[in-house]
Amino acid sequence: MEWIRRTFRLQARESHLGLALVFCLLTLSAMSIALIWQAQIIASQREAIRWLVQLKLGS
């Protein structure tokens, strides 16, 4: 717990700020790609469910 206090007491240097921004940018990019990938999976599942419902109801 003490190391957390020491870490937050340190001054943020410009190099640390740039590194943190790059890390955030990469993380947000990965999350955006994952979200688009999941949307494609959900869309294909929706089509499969519609096909199964039509097959079951015979329409």
C-alpha positions as CSV (number, residue, x, y, z in Angstrom):
1,M,0.0,0.0,0.0
2,E,2.9,2.3,0.7
3,W,4.3,1.9,-2.8
4,I,1.0,3.3,-4.2
5,R,1.4,6.4,-2.1
6,R,5.0,6.9,-3.2
7,T,4.0,6.4,-6.9
8,F,1.2,9.0,-6.7
9,R,3.5,11.5,-5.0
10,L,6.0,11.4,-7.9
11,Q,5.9,14.3,-10.4
12,A,4.6,13.3,-13.8
13,R,7.3,13.9,-16.4
14,E,6.6,14.7,-20.0
15,S,8.1,11.4,-21.1
16,H,5.8,9.6,-18.7
17,L,2.8,11.6,-20.0
18,G,3.6,10.7,-23.6
19,L,4.0,7.0,-22.7
20,A,0.7,7.0,-20.9
21,L,-1.0,8.7,-23.9
22,V,0.5,6.1,-26.3
23,F,-0.7,3.3,-24.0
24,C,-4.2,4.7,-23.8
25,L,-4.3,5.2,-27.6
26,L,-3.3,1.6,-28.2
27,T,-5.7,0.3,-25.6
28,L,-8.6,2.2,-27.1
29,S,-7.7,1.1,-30.6
30,A,-7.7,-2.5,-29.5
31,M,-11.1,-2.1,-27.8
32,S,-12.6,-0.5,-30.9
33,I,-11.4,-3.4,-33.1
34,A,-12.8,-5.9,-30.6
35,L,-16.2,-4.1,-30.5
36,I,-16.4,-4.1,-34.3
37,W,-15.5,-7.8,-34.3
38,Q,-18.2,-8.6,-31.7
39,A,-20.8,-6.7,-33.7
40,Q,-20.1,-8.8,-36.8
41,I,-20.4,-12.0,-34.7
42,I,-23.7,-10.8,-33.2
43,A,-25.1,-9.9,-36.7
44,S,-24.3,-13.4,-38.0
45,Q,-25.9,-15.0,-35.0
46,R,-29.0,-12.9,-35.6
47,E,-29.2,-14.2,-39.1
48,A,-28.8,-17.8,-37.9
49,I,-31.6,-17.2,-35.3
50,R,-34.0,-15.8,-38.0
51,W,-33.3,-18.8,-40.2
52,L,-34.0,-21.2,-37.3
53,V,-37.2,-19.4,-36.5
54,Q,-38.4,-19.6,-40.1
55,L,-37.5,-23.3,-40.2
56,K,-39.4,-24.0,-37.0
57,L,-42.5,-22.0,-38.0
58,G,-42.4,-23.2,-41.6
59,S,-42.8,-19.8,-43.1
